[in-house]
């Protein structure tokens, strides 16, 4: 099966089979979160907004989910799909776009460009930028660039209800993976959290897990968690640890072997942030602290 990092690279590139990607079968649960807006709980969540011109879909999921996704849409609303918009280009979000495009050839497909990823999921992509207004019937969603988990990561803001379709910015009950070797950037992620906090959302609709009804608590918890982890990394450097592996051993006690590569990526994300701030440095692969 390979290491978690190898599996992560395959997951985001689309090389894993459904069974390798996720051991659970989709549940098909759904919740009407507003009039004409249905939040589907799937291997990855997606949202359908009913409009007079057809459905607007958000994050339709992975290639191996698309038959189920299409059937779920047709079961609830047998209308045409007008627009599909995506928070980012990871496989569990965007790789199903070609199948959806084949079924709904007149639909528009929108996301922020990430060329080396987007080329893997061929569709007639239209590029989004920060602040783009997207029509969803009588409503409008506005793009909010929130890099960190991925460089092209967007959230979609509905100001009237103060609802944010937040993709992988937040997942209730756990932290978000920031993989530097797969385009992740911790500095950017922390800035994205602060930006979303400034919007004062009433709720978040994430791409994984349940609706988040206490956004401020969750997002501030993420910031505090990262501050605590940074102090642990700095302490490990002061104690003479020179590699991310050594720091993982010190910081993550009794960690399962299969989770070590993910922990290593997390530590590396903090080290790169500290290096950018002039608080840590490295000679080849040996890290050291830089005292003020």
C-alpha positions in Angstrom: 0.0 0.0 0.0 3.0 2.3 0.4 3.7 5.1 3.0 1.1 7.7 3.9 3.1 10.3 1.9 3.2 8.0 -1.1 -0.5 7.4 -0.7 -1.1 11.1 -0.3 0.7 11.8 -3.6 -1.3 9.1 -5.3 -4.5 10.3 -3.8 -4.0 13.8 -5.0 -2.8 12.7 -8.4 -5.8 10.3 -8.9 -3.8 7.0 -8.9 -5.5 5.3 -6.0 -8.5 3.1 -6.6 -11.7 3.7 -4.6 -10.9 0.9 -2.1 -7.4 2.3 -1.6 -8.7 5.8 -1.2 -11.3 5.2 1.4 -12.4 2.0 3.1 -16.0 3.3 3.7 -18.9 3.1 1.3 -20.8 6.3 0.6 -23.9 6.9 2.7 -25.8 9.2 0.5 -27.1 11.3 3.5 -28.4 14.7 2.6 -29.6 17.8 4.5 -31.5 20.8 3.2 -29.6 23.6 4.7 -31.7 26.4 3.0 -34.5 26.6 0.6 -33.4 24.9 -2.5 -29.9 24.1 -1.2 -29.0 20.5 -0.3 -25.8 19.5 1.4 -24.9 15.9 0.5 -22.7 13.8 2.8 -20.6 11.5 0.5 -17.0 10.3 0.6 -16.5 14.0 0.0 -19.4 16.3 0.6 -20.9 18.3 -2.2 -23.7 20.9 -2.4 -26.4 21.4 -4.9 -28.2 24.7 -5.4 -31.4 24.7 -7.4 -31.9 27.6 -9.7 -34.3 28.5 -12.5 -31.4 27.8 -15.0 -30.4 24.4 -13.5 -28.3 23.2 -10.7 -25.2 24.8 -9.4 -22.9 22.1 -7.9 -20.0 22.7 -5.5 -17.2 20.2 -5.2 -18.7 17.2 -7.1 -16.0 14.8 -5.9 -13.7 12.2 -7.2 -13.9 10.3 -10.4 -15.0 7.1 -8.8 -17.9 8.9 -7.1 -19.4 10.4 -10.2 -22.0 7.7 -11.0 -23.3 8.0 -7.5 -23.1 11.8 -7.5 -25.0 12.0 -10.8 -27.7 9.6 -9.6 -28.1 11.5 -6.3 -28.6 14.7 -8.2 -31.1 13.2 -10.6 -33.0 11.5 -7.7 -33.5 14.8 -5.9 -33.7 17.2 -8.9 -33.8 15.8 -12.4 -32.9 19.2 -13.8 -29.9 20.0 -15.9 -26.6 21.1 -14.3 -25.8 24.7 -15.1 -22.5 25.2 -13.3 -20.0 23.1 -11.3 -17.6 25.0 -9.1 -14.6 23.6 -7.2 -12.8 24.7 -4.1 -9.5 23.2 -5.3 -7.9 20.6 -7.6 -7.3 17.6 -5.3 -8.6 14.3 -6.6 -11.3 14.0 -4.0 -12.8 17.3 -5.2 -12.2 17.8 -8.9 -11.3 14.6 -10.6 -14.9 13.7 -11.4 -15.3 16.8 -13.5 -14.7 14.9 -16.8 -17.5 12.4 -16.1 -19.8 15.2 -15.1 -19.0 17.1 -18.2 -19.7 14.1 -20.4 -23.1 13.7 -18.8 -23.9 17.5 -18.8 -22.0 18.9 -21.8 -23.6 22.3 -21.5 -22.4 22.9 -17.9 -19.8 25.4 -17.0 -16.8 24.2 -14.9 -15.2 26.9 -12.7 -12.1 26.9 -10.4 -9.0 28.8 -9.6 -6.3 27.6 -12.1 -3.6 25.2 -10.9 -2.3 24.1 -14.3 -0.3 21.0 -13.3 -3.4 19.7 -11.5 -6.2 20.9 -13.8 -4.7 19.2 -16.8 -5.3 15.8 -15.1 -9.0 16.4 -15.0 -9.9 17.5 -18.6 -12.9 19.8 -18.7 -13.6 23.2 -20.3 -12.3 24.9 -17.2 -13.0 28.6 -16.7 -10.6 30.4 -14.3 -11.7 32.0 -11.1 -9.8 34.7 -9.1 -10.2 36.1 -5.7 -13.4 38.2 -5.5 -15.2 36.6 -8.5 -19.0 36.8 -8.2 -20.7 33.6 -9.3 -24.4 33.6 -10.1 -26.5 31.0 -8.3 -30.0 31.8 -9.3 -31.2 34.9 -7.5 -28.2 34.7 -5.2 -24.5 35.3 -5.6 -21.5 33.5 -4.3 -18.2 35.3 -4.0 -14.8 33.6 -4.2 -12.4 33.9 -1.3 -8.9 32.8 -2.0 -7.8 30.7 1.0 -4.5 29.0 0.1 -2.6 26.7 2.5 -4.1 23.2 2.1 -3.6 23.7 -1.6 -2.4 26.8 -3.6 -5.6 27.1 -5.6 -7.9 26.7 -2.6 -11.1 28.8 -2.7 -14.0 29.2 -0.4 -17.4 30.5 -1.6 -19.1 33.2 0.4 -22.9 33.8 0.6 -23.1 37.1 2.4 -26.8 37.2 2.9 -26.8 34.1 5.1 -23.2 34.5 6.2 -22.5 30.9 5.0 -19.1 29.9 3.7 -18.7 26.8 1.5 -15.2 26.2 2.9 -13.8 23.1 1.1 -10.9 21.8 3.1 -10.2 24.9 5.1 -11.9 23.3 8.1 -13.2 19.8 9.1 -15.1 19.5 12.4 -13.4 17.3 14.9 -9.9 17.2 13.4 -7.2 19.4 12.0 -6.4 20.1 8.3 -3.5 18.4 6.6 -0.9 21.0 5.3 1.5 19.0 3.0 4.5 21.1 1.9 5.5 18.4 -0.6 2.1 18.6 -2.2 1.7 22.4 -2.5 0.7 23.1 1.1 1.9 26.2 2.9 1.3 26.8 6.6 2.0 30.6 6.5 -0.7 30.9 3.8 -3.1 28.6 5.7 -2.9 30.7 8.9 -3.5 33.9 6.9 -6.5 32.2 5.3 -7.9 31.3 8.8 -7.6 34.9 9.9 -9.2 36.1 6.7 -12.2 33.9 7.1 -12.5 34.9 10.8 -12.8 38.5 9.7 -15.8 37.6 7.6 -17.6 36.4 10.8 -19.4 33.5 9.1 -22.4 32.0 10.8 -21.7 28.5 9.5 -19.3 26.6 7.4 -20.2 23.9 4.9 -17.0 21.8 4.6 -16.0 19.2 2.0 -15.7 16.6 4.6 -17.7 16.0 7.8 -20.8 17.7 9.2 -21.8 21.3 8.9 -19.8 23.6 11.3 -22.2 25.8 13.3 -19.5 27.3 15.5 -17.0 28.6 13.0 -15.2 31.0 15.3 -14.6 28.3 17.9 -13.2 25.9 15.4 -11.1 28.4 13.5 -9.6 29.9 16.6 -8.9 26.4 17.9 -6.9 25.7 14.7 -4.8 28.9 15.3 -4.1 27.9 18.9 -3.2 24.4 17.9 -0.7 25.6 15.4 0.8 28.0 17.9 1.2 25.1 20.3 2.8 22.9 17.7 5.2 25.7 16.7 6.4 26.0 20.3 6.9 22.2 20.3 9.0 22.5 17.2 11.1 25.3 18.6 11.6 23.4 21.8 12.8 20.4 19.8 15.3 22.6 17.9 16.6 24.0 21.2 17.1 20.5 22.5 19.3 19.6 19.5 16.9 17.8 17.1 18.1 18.3 13.6 15.7 16.4 11.5 11.9 16.4 11.1 12.0 12.7 11.9 13.7 13.3 15.2 11.1 16.0 16.0 8.2 13.7 15.2 9.6 11.2 17.7 9.8 13.8 20.4 6.5 15.6 19.7 4.2 12.8 18.7 4.4 10.2 21.5 3.2 6.6 20.7 2.2 7.5 17.2 1.2 4.7 14.9 3.8 4.0 12.2 1.3 4.6 9.4 0.8 8.2 10.7 4.4 9.1 10.9 4.7 10.5 7.3 1.7 12.8 7.9 3.3 14.0 11.2 6.6 14.6 9.3 4.8 16.8 6.7 3.2 18.7 9.5 6.5 19.3 11.3 8.1 20.3 7.9 5.4 22.8 7.4 6.3 24.5 10.7 10.0 24.4 9.9 9.5 26.1 6.6 7.4 28.8 8.2 10.1 29.4 10.8 12.8 29.4 8.1 10.8 32.1 6.2 10.5 34.2 9.3 14.3 33.9 10.0 13.7 31.9 13.2 15.2 28.6 11.9 17.6 27.6 9.3 19.2 24.5 7.7 22.5 23.3 6.4 21.6 20.7 3.8 19.1 18.6 5.8 20.2 19.6 9.3 17.9 22.1 10.9 18.9 24.6 13.6 17.3 27.4 15.6 18.2 31.0 14.9 18.2 32.9 18.2 17.1 36.6 18.1 
